[in-house]
Amino acid sequence: MKKIGLALGGGGAKGLCHIAFLKALDEMGLKPSIIAGTSIGAIVGGFYAAGISGVQMEDILGKVGFMDINKMVDLSSLRSSAILKGKGVEDFFYKNIPARKFEELKIPLKVVATDFWRRKEVILESGELVPAIRASMSMPAIFKPVTIGDTVLVDGGAVNPLPYDIIRKECNILIAIDVSGEKPPPEQGPMPSMLESIMSTFQIMQASIVENKKRISRPDIYIKPELTNIKVLEFYRYAEIMDGVKDDVEQFKREVDKRMKRRFRFF
């Protein structure tokens, strides 16, 4: 039996397109044997590993109204370490993910976070699910860090924005979806805002990490949609994001089909 490993990378709002690739796998009748996710990839991976299909995720997003968004935007005090507390987002996860612990998931999941003080990667794969996902998505200055045990955790993208390496030994076909996107310079107003400067610098560092990883070892299937000039927090552009990856999804399906047939003949 061929085992598919699926790595879902970080990229803020751009990562909503992970859903399109999961829908493609569903249409092909394929399920990953293991999933690894960072930041938005951990969120989408958590939903999918809990048994929620790509179509069902779209339905959940379609039902998110103004009141839901208002609850998720829980501002911190001026002296806090980030703009948002993150409790509202946690409540959304608890409400919509039908699993409380990693052990309850239908597909094994590895979530990547960063140990802030020790400056190293932390792989979460057992125990409480939602706090692990919240830790993985704790973007600097946006969401407060999460404390699990005695460890302060922040966004996993700081150490491993596309975590295909942590599941390589557990699958035959390794797929990595890179949603870092592209950001060409604007024709006018080239100076970024303060928030954009922080977010984009973080993404530049993430892209460098991924490129260095690819020089050492590449996944079997690597997909990187262009997703030009989609900012980290522009989740309201969901329809545009999904429309922008249609060609990438078709390429993805062709590559998966080819790889599955090649592996079948080999074994």
Backbone bond lengths (Angstrom), bond angles and torsions (degrees), N, CA, C in turn:
res aa  C-N    CA-C-N  psi(-1)  N-CA   C-N-CA  omega(-1)  CA-C   N-CA-C  phi
1 M - - - 1.455 - - 1.523 109.83 -
2 K 1.328 116.66 128.51 1.458 121.76 179.97 1.514 110.04 -77.17
3 K 1.311 116.48 130.47 1.453 121.34 179.47 1.520 110.25 -105.18
4 I 1.330 115.44 124.11 1.462 121.33 179.10 1.523 109.37 -97.56
5 G 1.320 115.77 128.37 1.457 121.29 172.59 1.513 108.26 -106.15
6 L 1.320 117.38 134.61 1.461 121.72 -175.51 1.522 110.21 -124.67
7 A 1.332 116.47 120.65 1.459 122.15 176.97 1.522 109.16 -108.90
8 L 1.332 116.00 124.79 1.456 122.29 -178.75 1.528 108.88 -111.64
9 G 1.329 116.01 117.92 1.451 120.37 -174.08 1.512 114.80 -84.94
10 G 1.334 115.02 171.91 1.450 121.81 178.22 1.518 111.75 -90.30
11 G 1.334 115.94 156.06 1.463 119.60 179.91 1.513 112.76 173.11
12 G 1.336 116.71 19.17 1.461 119.40 179.86 1.511 111.83 62.03
13 A 1.328 116.37 -138.09 1.468 121.29 -175.70 1.522 112.82 -56.52
14 K 1.322 117.08 -32.27 1.476 120.10 -179.82 1.527 111.30 -58.30
15 G 1.329 115.57 -27.21 1.455 120.21 -178.15 1.517 114.08 -69.45
16 L 1.336 117.63 -8.51 1.463 119.12 174.54 1.525 110.58 -61.65
17 C 1.340 116.81 -24.34 1.463 119.55 -179.80 1.525 112.07 -69.71
18 H 1.337 118.12 -12.63 1.465 119.73 173.43 1.530 109.67 -53.16
19 I 1.326 115.36 -34.03 1.467 120.32 -178.71 1.522 110.93 -59.96
20 A 1.321 117.70 -37.98 1.469 121.24 -179.71 1.527 111.02 -62.82
21 F 1.325 116.94 -38.28 1.469 120.23 -179.55 1.532 111.10 -74.68
22 L 1.318 116.61 -32.20 1.463 119.61 175.29 1.527 110.00 -68.32
23 K 1.327 116.78 -38.77 1.463 119.95 175.83 1.527 110.33 -61.36
24 A 1.320 116.76 -37.73 1.468 120.75 178.82 1.529 110.68 -63.01
25 L 1.323 116.45 -44.17 1.472 119.63 177.47 1.517 110.87 -62.13
26 D 1.336 116.39 -41.43 1.470 120.26 178.24 1.521 110.36 -60.44
27 E 1.339 116.65 -43.65 1.469 121.11 -179.99 1.525 111.80 -63.56
28 M 1.342 116.38 -30.86 1.460 120.79 -179.97 1.525 112.16 -85.43
29 G 1.331 116.04 -2.93 1.458 120.16 -179.73 1.512 113.39 72.79
30 L 1.336 116.82 27.60 1.465 121.74 -177.80 1.526 110.93 -113.68
31 K 1.316 115.83 144.19 1.456 121.77 176.41 1.523 109.37 -129.93
32 P 1.325 117.38 136.08 1.465 118.80 174.89 1.525 110.64 -65.39
33 S 1.316 115.22 149.87 1.469 120.49 173.88 1.522 110.60 -86.99
34 I 1.333 115.86 -21.48 1.461 121.39 178.32 1.526 108.60 -156.92
35 I 1.336 115.57 148.11 1.459 122.05 -179.39 1.521 108.99 -128.78
36 A 1.336 115.71 141.29 1.462 121.40 171.91 1.520 107.20 -125.37
37 G 1.331 117.14 139.35 1.451 119.26 -177.90 1.509 113.53 -144.89
38 T 1.323 114.33 147.65 1.458 121.71 175.33 1.521 108.91 -125.36
39 S 1.324 117.47 132.75 1.462 123.69 174.46 1.531 110.90 57.49
40 I 1.339 119.67 -120.32 1.461 121.00 178.45 1.524 110.31 -60.70
41 G 1.328 116.88 -29.24 1.462 120.60 175.97 1.515 111.97 -66.37
42 A 1.332 116.64 -33.16 1.470 120.81 176.72 1.526 110.07 -70.36
43 I 1.328 116.07 -36.81 1.462 120.10 179.15 1.528 110.53 -64.76
44 V 1.328 115.89 -56.08 1.469 120.21 -178.87 1.524 110.22 -62.78
45 G 1.334 116.92 -40.56 1.457 120.83 177.78 1.513 112.38 -62.33
46 G 1.333 116.51 -37.35 1.463 120.69 178.60 1.517 112.09 -64.34
47 F 1.331 116.49 -44.49 1.462 120.48 177.20 1.531 110.37 -60.90
48 Y 1.334 115.73 -47.94 1.466 120.37 -175.37 1.530 111.21 -66.77
49 A 1.317 116.44 -42.02 1.461 120.40 179.89 1.521 111.38 -64.93
50 A 1.331 116.63 -25.08 1.467 120.86 178.88 1.525 112.35 -81.92
51 G 1.334 117.12 -1.69 1.455 120.58 176.46 1.512 115.28 103.71
52 I 1.342 117.42 7.77 1.461 120.86 179.02 1.524 109.13 -90.71
53 S 1.311 117.21 120.51 1.466 121.79 -176.51 1.532 110.80 -72.83
54 G 1.318 115.29 169.36 1.458 120.11 176.86 1.516 111.78 -60.29
55 V 1.331 116.98 -42.80 1.469 121.37 179.11 1.525 110.44 -62.80
56 Q 1.322 117.20 -41.62 1.470 120.84 179.05 1.527 111.16 -65.29
57 M 1.350 117.03 -36.05 1.465 119.67 176.70 1.516 110.65 -63.86
58 E 1.325 116.91 -40.89 1.464 120.48 176.72 1.522 110.47 -60.42
59 D 1.305 116.06 -39.84 1.463 120.70 179.87 1.526 110.95 -64.54
60 I 1.332 116.43 -40.92 1.471 120.60 177.98 1.524 110.20 -62.35
61 L 1.338 116.46 -45.17 1.466 120.35 179.15 1.522 111.45 -62.38
62 G 1.336 115.69 -38.33 1.456 120.18 -179.39 1.513 113.31 -65.44
63 K 1.324 116.37 -22.52 1.466 121.05 -178.24 1.530 113.12 -95.62
64 V 1.335 116.01 -1.65 1.465 119.10 177.90 1.526 108.74 -73.20
65 G 1.312 115.95 115.75 1.457 121.17 -178.13 1.520 112.90 -104.96
66 F 1.324 115.35 -176.14 1.462 121.29 -177.85 1.529 111.42 -58.88
67 M 1.327 117.37 -41.31 1.470 120.15 -177.99 1.522 110.78 -65.45
68 D 1.331 116.81 -37.36 1.470 120.29 178.87 1.527 110.17 -64.39
69 I 1.331 115.82 -44.80 1.462 120.34 -179.97 1.520 109.94 -64.12
70 N 1.322 116.20 -41.11 1.462 121.00 179.98 1.524 111.56 -60.00
71 K 1.336 115.99 -38.52 1.469 120.22 178.79 1.525 111.69 -68.98
72 M 1.344 115.94 -33.69 1.464 119.70 -177.90 1.528 112.55 -76.33
73 V 1.333 115.79 -24.39 1.468 119.77 178.73 1.529 108.51 -88.34
74 D 1.325 116.19 74.69 1.467 121.86 -178.12 1.532 109.68 -98.33
75 L 1.305 115.48 95.42 1.460 121.72 -174.57 1.521 112.53 -65.21
76 S 1.327 115.26 141.10 1.459 121.63 177.02 1.526 109.58 -89.05
77 S 1.318 115.72 172.85 1.460 120.81 175.51 1.530 109.36 -72.34
78 L 1.309 116.33 163.39 1.462 120.88 -177.79 1.520 112.65 -62.47
79 R 1.322 116.92 -26.39 1.457 120.73 -177.93 1.530 112.93 -90.18
80 S 1.319 116.89 1.24 1.460 120.92 -177.75 1.528 110.98 -73.50
81 S 1.334 115.76 169.65 1.468 121.72 -178.20 1.525 112.92 -82.82
82 A 1.337 117.53 -6.70 1.463 120.39 -179.07 1.518 110.36 -156.66
83 I 1.325 115.71 167.81 1.461 121.39 -178.34 1.527 111.64 -69.63
84 L 1.341 116.35 -42.45 1.460 121.35 -175.68 1.530 111.82 -111.97
85 K 1.324 115.11 143.24 1.468 120.45 177.11 1.528 111.11 -70.75
86 G 1.327 116.31 -40.43 1.463 120.91 -179.25 1.509 113.93 93.20
87 K 1.334 118.09 -3.71 1.465 120.50 -179.57 1.521 110.64 -67.25
88 G 1.337 117.13 -37.24 1.459 120.70 179.22 1.515 112.03 -63.28
89 V 1.326 116.51 -38.72 1.456 120.98 177.44 1.524 110.23 -66.64
90 E 1.320 116.30 -42.75 1.470 120.36 177.21 1.526 110.67 -57.32
91 D 1.325 116.48 -45.41 1.468 120.34 -179.60 1.527 110.78 -60.65
92 F 1.338 116.74 -37.74 1.466 120.92 177.35 1.525 110.38 -62.76
93 F 1.319 116.60 -42.01 1.468 120.48 178.46 1.525 111.44 -64.54
94 Y 1.328 116.22 -45.73 1.463 119.91 179.35 1.530 111.48 -59.70
95 K 1.322 115.60 -35.86 1.459 120.79 -178.56 1.523 112.47 -72.28
96 N 1.325 116.97 -33.77 1.467 120.01 -170.04 1.525 116.30 -110.77
97 I 1.322 118.62 -15.37 1.466 120.21 177.64 1.525 109.28 -97.64
98 P 1.324 118.49 117.70 1.472 121.53 -175.49 1.529 113.51 -81.72
99 A 1.298 117.36 44.96 1.472 122.16 176.50 1.517 107.41 -154.08
100 R 1.292 116.66 141.65 1.461 121.22 178.98 1.523 111.74 -105.55
101 K 1.305 116.65 -28.52 1.462 121.56 -178.60 1.531 110.54 -125.71
102 F 1.308 115.69 155.82 1.467 120.72 176.91 1.526 110.41 -56.93
103 E 1.306 115.85 -35.61 1.466 120.74 -176.44 1.526 112.33 -66.64
104 E 1.333 118.48 -15.14 1.463 122.55 179.89 1.528 112.69 -92.00
105 L 1.317 117.28 -5.11 1.456 120.89 -176.35 1.529 111.47 -72.30
106 K 1.318 116.04 150.60 1.466 121.77 178.55 1.531 111.38 -80.09
107 I 1.341 116.46 -26.33 1.465 122.47 177.35 1.526 107.61 -125.27
108 P 1.333 118.84 131.75 1.466 120.36 177.51 1.536 111.05 -56.55
109 L 1.323 115.85 139.29 1.458 121.55 -176.10 1.525 110.56 -133.30
110 K 1.337 115.03 137.45 1.463 120.94 173.30 1.523 108.01 -118.92
111 V 1.317 116.12 125.14 1.455 122.53 -178.35 1.525 109.05 -110.08
112 V 1.322 115.64 131.04 1.462 120.10 -178.25 1.530 110.69 -100.44
113 A 1.315 115.92 129.98 1.466 122.54 172.92 1.524 107.36 -132.09
114 T 1.330 116.04 174.90 1.458 121.30 -179.78 1.519 110.64 -119.34
115 D 1.315 116.36 126.76 1.462 121.87 173.25 1.524 106.94 -73.13
116 F 1.331 116.50 108.68 1.463 120.65 -171.95 1.527 112.88 -61.66
117 W 1.320 117.33 -48.18 1.459 119.80 -174.03 1.518 112.81 -78.58
118 R 1.320 117.61 -34.15 1.468 120.47 179.79 1.520 112.05 -89.59
119 R 1.342 116.78 -8.40 1.465 122.76 174.97 1.529 112.97 56.84
120 K 1.326 115.12 49.80 1.460 118.59 -179.47 1.523 111.36 -145.60
121 E 1.324 114.54 163.57 1.464 121.88 179.24 1.523 111.12 -70.45
122 V 1.329 114.67 140.44 1.460 121.52 173.06 1.522 107.50 -124.76
123 I 1.318 117.36 126.40 1.460 121.87 178.04 1.520 108.30 -104.65
124 L 1.324 116.20 117.55 1.460 122.58 -178.55 1.527 108.83 -102.72
125 E 1.317 117.19 122.89 1.465 120.99 -177.44 1.527 113.45 -145.41
126 S 1.315 117.16 11.20 1.463 121.25 176.58 1.525 108.86 -150.12
127 G 1.329 115.26 161.32 1.458 119.15 179.69 1.514 112.74 84.80
128 E 1.323 117.00 -152.31 1.461 122.97 -174.80 1.533 111.40 -66.54
129 L 1.339 115.52 130.16 1.465 121.24 -175.21 1.532 113.23 -81.05
130 V 1.314 117.32 -51.93 1.469 120.71 -173.49 1.529 113.22 -61.14
131 P 1.332 119.73 -45.51 1.466 118.32 177.13 1.537 112.75 -59.45
132 A 1.325 116.58 -33.53 1.465 120.55 178.72 1.530 110.30 -66.18
133 I 1.326 116.57 -45.18 1.464 120.67 178.61 1.524 110.04 -63.83
134 R 1.333 116.18 -43.61 1.473 120.04 179.58 1.519 111.44 -61.19
135 A 1.327 116.18 -37.10 1.468 120.01 178.13 1.521 110.39 -65.56
136 S 1.318 116.51 -44.28 1.458 121.41 -176.64 1.524 112.46 -63.17
137 M 1.343 117.65 -27.47 1.466 121.47 -176.35 1.528 112.77 -100.62
138 S 1.330 117.61 13.03 1.469 121.09 -176.06 1.523 111.39 -78.20
139 M 1.332 115.04 75.13 1.461 121.05 -179.27 1.530 110.51 -61.43
140 P 1.322 117.49 137.42 1.465 121.40 -178.81 1.524 111.77 -53.71
141 A 1.313 115.61 131.20 1.467 124.06 176.41 1.530 113.21 74.47
142 I 1.332 118.49 -12.51 1.461 120.76 -179.54 1.529 110.88 -97.16
143 F 1.354 117.10 -55.41 1.454 121.29 179.77 1.531 110.94 -114.89
144 K 1.312 115.70 139.81 1.457 120.11 176.93 1.528 109.71 -60.15
145 P 1.325 117.86 144.47 1.460 120.92 174.97 1.533 110.57 -60.82
146 V 1.313 115.85 162.69 1.465 122.29 179.31 1.518 108.79 -114.71
147 T 1.312 116.54 136.97 1.458 120.81 176.67 1.524 109.45 -104.30
148 I 1.314 116.28 121.06 1.464 122.27 174.70 1.522 106.87 -119.91
149 G 1.315 116.26 116.40 1.461 120.08 -171.85 1.517 108.53 66.83
150 D 1.316 116.78 -124.72 1.468 120.65 177.14 1.526 111.69 -107.78
151 T 1.352 116.31 18.06 1.465 120.83 -175.45 1.522 111.02 -109.10
152 V 1.321 116.50 128.31 1.460 122.28 175.81 1.523 108.14 -90.98
153 L 1.336 115.73 119.55 1.464 121.26 -173.66 1.522 112.08 -113.43
154 V 1.337 115.24 139.93 1.458 122.16 175.35 1.528 109.06 -128.83
155 D 1.319 115.72 -175.59 1.465 123.35 -174.57 1.531 112.67 -47.64
156 G 1.332 115.61 128.43 1.462 120.80 178.98 1.510 113.56 -65.79
157 G 1.343 116.86 -17.71 1.451 120.17 179.40 1.513 113.72 -64.50
158 A 1.325 116.88 -17.18 1.462 120.19 179.15 1.524 111.91 -68.28
159 V 1.337 116.55 -22.83 1.468 120.10 -178.42 1.521 113.30 -122.39
160 N 1.339 117.53 -31.02 1.465 120.13 -176.08 1.527 110.52 -153.37
161 P 1.333 117.03 80.16 1.465 120.52 -175.95 1.526 115.50 -70.61
162 L 1.321 118.00 -17.51 1.471 121.94 178.21 1.533 107.48 -138.93
163 P 1.320 117.90 85.68 1.468 121.77 -164.97 1.526 116.91 -83.22
164 Y 1.332 116.53 51.11 1.465 118.14 179.39 1.524 112.26 -72.37
165 D 1.329 116.47 -25.48 1.463 119.99 -176.84 1.521 113.09 -65.06
166 I 1.334 117.98 -27.82 1.470 120.23 -174.66 1.524 112.92 -80.05
167 I 1.345 117.58 -6.21 1.470 119.78 177.90 1.520 112.47 -123.00
168 R 1.329 117.34 5.48 1.468 120.56 -175.88 1.529 112.74 -54.30
169 K 1.306 117.90 -42.12 1.460 121.79 -175.50 1.530 113.02 -76.52
170 E 1.325 117.17 -5.35 1.464 120.39 -174.76 1.522 112.99 -109.75
171 C 1.336 116.50 16.10 1.462 119.25 179.67 1.530 110.48 -153.39
172 N 1.326 114.82 164.35 1.469 121.46 175.94 1.521 111.88 -95.90
173 I 1.329 115.35 -32.73 1.465 121.64 179.88 1.515 108.04 -122.37
174 L 1.311 116.33 116.57 1.454 121.88 -175.28 1.529 110.54 -105.52
175 I 1.322 115.88 118.91 1.464 122.73 -178.38 1.528 109.38 -112.02
176 A 1.332 116.45 135.01 1.459 120.98 177.15 1.530 109.41 -129.40
177 I 1.321 116.49 126.99 1.454 122.55 177.86 1.525 108.69 -108.85
178 D 1.323 115.58 110.84 1.458 122.76 -177.57 1.530 108.68 -97.61
179 V 1.335 116.80 113.97 1.470 120.44 -176.83 1.528 111.58 -110.94
180 S 1.324 116.27 29.83 1.461 119.71 179.33 1.524 111.94 -70.64
181 G 1.346 117.88 -23.78 1.456 122.29 175.49 1.519 114.08 70.99
182 E 1.322 115.07 -171.43 1.464 122.18 -179.62 1.528 109.54 -124.41
183 K 1.329 116.01 151.97 1.464 119.85 -179.45 1.525 110.74 -143.06
184 P 1.340 118.07 80.06 1.462 120.13 176.25 1.525 110.33 -69.87
185 P 1.329 118.16 153.37 1.465 120.40 -179.16 1.523 111.53 -65.99
186 P 1.345 117.38 141.02 1.464 120.14 179.52 1.521 111.18 -71.98
187 E 1.342 115.48 156.08 1.459 120.17 179.58 1.521 111.41 -70.09
188 Q 1.328 115.72 -32.39 1.461 120.08 179.43 1.526 109.83 -129.37
189 G 1.314 116.33 154.29 1.457 120.64 177.42 1.503 113.11 61.21
190 P 1.355 119.09 57.14 1.460 121.56 -175.39 1.535 114.89 -68.00
191 M 1.342 118.29 -15.68 1.463 119.88 -179.22 1.523 110.74 -79.31
192 P 1.333 118.20 123.70 1.464 120.42 -179.53 1.527 111.28 -75.80
193 S 1.336 115.15 158.91 1.458 119.82 172.95 1.522 108.62 -72.00
194 M 1.348 117.43 170.76 1.457 120.74 -178.83 1.529 110.89 -60.94
195 L 1.338 116.90 -47.62 1.465 120.35 -178.46 1.519 111.03 -65.28
196 E 1.329 116.81 -42.96 1.465 120.18 179.68 1.525 110.80 -64.22
197 S 1.316 116.17 -35.53 1.463 120.57 178.31 1.524 110.86 -62.07
198 I 1.348 116.18 -43.84 1.470 120.66 179.15 1.523 110.55 -64.77
199 M 1.348 115.60 -49.58 1.460 120.23 -175.95 1.532 111.79 -65.56
200 S 1.312 116.93 -44.57 1.462 119.84 -176.99 1.521 112.17 -69.16
201 T 1.327 116.81 -36.10 1.470 119.74 176.52 1.520 110.47 -62.86
202 F 1.330 115.83 -40.56 1.461 120.84 176.81 1.522 110.31 -60.61
203 Q 1.342 116.87 -41.02 1.463 121.30 -179.02 1.534 111.56 -71.07
204 I 1.331 117.22 -33.49 1.461 120.53 175.33 1.531 109.81 -61.18
205 M 1.317 116.40 -42.99 1.462 121.22 178.65 1.525 110.42 -64.07
206 Q 1.334 116.48 -40.32 1.462 120.36 179.08 1.528 111.12 -63.06
207 A 1.326 116.43 -43.50 1.462 120.41 179.78 1.517 110.98 -60.93
208 S 1.322 116.62 -38.10 1.463 120.88 178.17 1.527 111.36 -64.43
209 I 1.323 116.53 -39.82 1.463 120.78 178.17 1.526 110.50 -62.19
210 V 1.333 116.07 -45.68 1.467 120.59 -178.67 1.527 110.90 -63.58
211 E 1.323 117.75 -44.01 1.463 120.74 -179.98 1.525 111.45 -61.68
212 N 1.304 117.15 -40.60 1.472 120.67 177.84 1.522 111.42 -65.92
213 K 1.325 116.90 -39.16 1.464 120.84 177.39 1.522 111.15 -62.95
214 K 1.332 116.37 -41.39 1.469 120.80 -178.65 1.524 111.61 -65.31
215 R 1.319 117.52 -29.41 1.466 119.89 177.39 1.528 111.14 -68.17
216 I 1.321 115.64 -30.38 1.461 120.92 -179.23 1.523 111.17 -83.08
217 S 1.334 115.65 -45.95 1.465 119.85 -176.85 1.528 108.89 -160.00
218 R 1.322 116.75 126.86 1.463 121.30 -179.20 1.528 110.84 -101.18
219 P 1.334 116.91 149.29 1.466 119.38 172.29 1.517 109.99 -70.71
220 D 1.315 118.03 165.58 1.465 121.15 178.42 1.526 110.86 -67.38
221 I 1.329 116.20 -39.60 1.461 121.64 178.32 1.525 107.72 -128.46
222 Y 1.329 114.79 122.20 1.464 120.72 -179.79 1.520 108.72 -123.26
223 I 1.331 116.32 121.35 1.459 121.78 -179.69 1.524 108.72 -121.57
224 K 1.335 115.12 129.43 1.468 120.45 176.44 1.526 109.65 -135.12
225 P 1.334 117.32 96.49 1.463 120.12 176.79 1.532 110.64 -63.88
226 E 1.336 116.87 150.11 1.465 120.13 -179.40 1.527 111.85 -65.64
227 L 1.323 117.93 -52.24 1.472 122.50 177.96 1.532 110.95 41.76
228 T 1.299 115.31 62.52 1.460 121.48 -173.62 1.533 112.77 -74.02
229 N 1.335 114.42 131.70 1.475 122.54 173.43 1.527 114.41 57.12
230 I 1.331 116.92 37.21 1.465 121.40 170.26 1.527 106.64 -96.28
231 K 1.309 117.45 117.59 1.460 120.54 -177.90 1.533 111.45 -77.53
232 V 1.316 114.88 159.18 1.463 122.04 -172.70 1.526 113.26 -54.48
233 L 1.313 117.79 -40.01 1.460 121.00 -173.50 1.530 113.85 -103.25
234 E 1.326 117.45 14.45 1.466 120.09 -177.84 1.534 111.98 -88.13
235 F 1.320 115.69 58.01 1.460 121.30 -179.17 1.527 111.87 -66.15
236 Y 1.322 117.37 -23.11 1.459 121.28 179.70 1.529 111.92 -66.51
237 R 1.337 117.73 -12.76 1.468 121.23 179.31 1.539 111.43 -91.25
238 Y 1.321 115.16 27.17 1.473 121.11 -175.53 1.528 112.89 -53.00
239 A 1.347 117.05 -48.36 1.473 120.13 -177.54 1.525 110.69 -61.41
240 E 1.314 116.63 -41.13 1.463 121.47 179.00 1.527 111.17 -65.85
241 I 1.322 116.06 -39.51 1.468 120.94 179.59 1.530 110.11 -64.07
242 M 1.321 116.47 -45.69 1.465 120.26 -179.52 1.527 111.35 -66.28
243 D 1.321 116.75 -39.48 1.468 120.52 178.76 1.525 111.13 -65.87
244 G 1.354 115.69 -31.94 1.457 120.32 -176.61 1.514 115.06 -74.43
245 V 1.337 117.77 -9.14 1.469 119.77 -177.99 1.529 112.50 -112.58
246 K 1.326 117.71 11.50 1.471 120.17 -177.18 1.527 111.81 -57.46
247 D 1.331 116.90 -46.35 1.462 120.11 -179.94 1.530 111.07 -65.98
248 D 1.335 116.28 -37.13 1.463 120.35 178.73 1.530 111.14 -64.71
249 V 1.309 115.93 -37.38 1.466 120.32 179.22 1.521 110.60 -65.04
250 E 1.332 117.04 -41.28 1.464 120.17 178.22 1.531 110.94 -64.97
251 Q 1.333 116.07 -40.93 1.467 120.01 176.10 1.530 109.98 -62.30
252 F 1.315 116.10 -41.71 1.459 122.50 179.01 1.526 110.62 -59.07
253 K 1.317 117.13 -46.99 1.468 121.06 -179.21 1.523 111.44 -62.61
254 R 1.344 115.79 -40.21 1.468 119.07 178.72 1.533 110.84 -64.67
255 E 1.326 116.42 -43.02 1.456 119.53 -178.07 1.526 111.70 -68.11
256 V 1.327 116.96 -39.63 1.468 120.27 178.06 1.515 110.12 -64.29
257 D 1.330 116.52 -45.12 1.465 120.73 -179.83 1.524 110.63 -61.03
258 K 1.323 117.24 -44.79 1.465 121.73 179.36 1.519 111.27 -62.99
259 R 1.326 115.73 -43.27 1.462 120.07 -179.26 1.525 111.71 -66.84
260 M 1.324 116.97 -38.97 1.465 120.80 179.09 1.528 110.50 -64.75
261 K 1.326 117.79 -41.60 1.460 121.54 179.57 1.519 110.83 -68.14
262 R 1.321 116.45 -39.82 1.464 120.71 179.38 1.520 110.42 -63.28
263 R 1.294 116.79 -43.56 1.461 121.15 179.08 1.524 111.02 -65.96
264 F 1.348 115.00 -37.32 1.467 118.71 -179.53 1.530 110.83 -62.42
265 R 1.338 115.69 -44.15 1.478 119.30 -179.59 1.527 110.48 -65.88
266 F 1.342 115.91 -36.56 1.466 119.85 -177.61 1.517 111.62 -64.92
267 F 1.346 115.69 -43.78 1.452 118.96 -176.33 1.521 112.02 -87.17
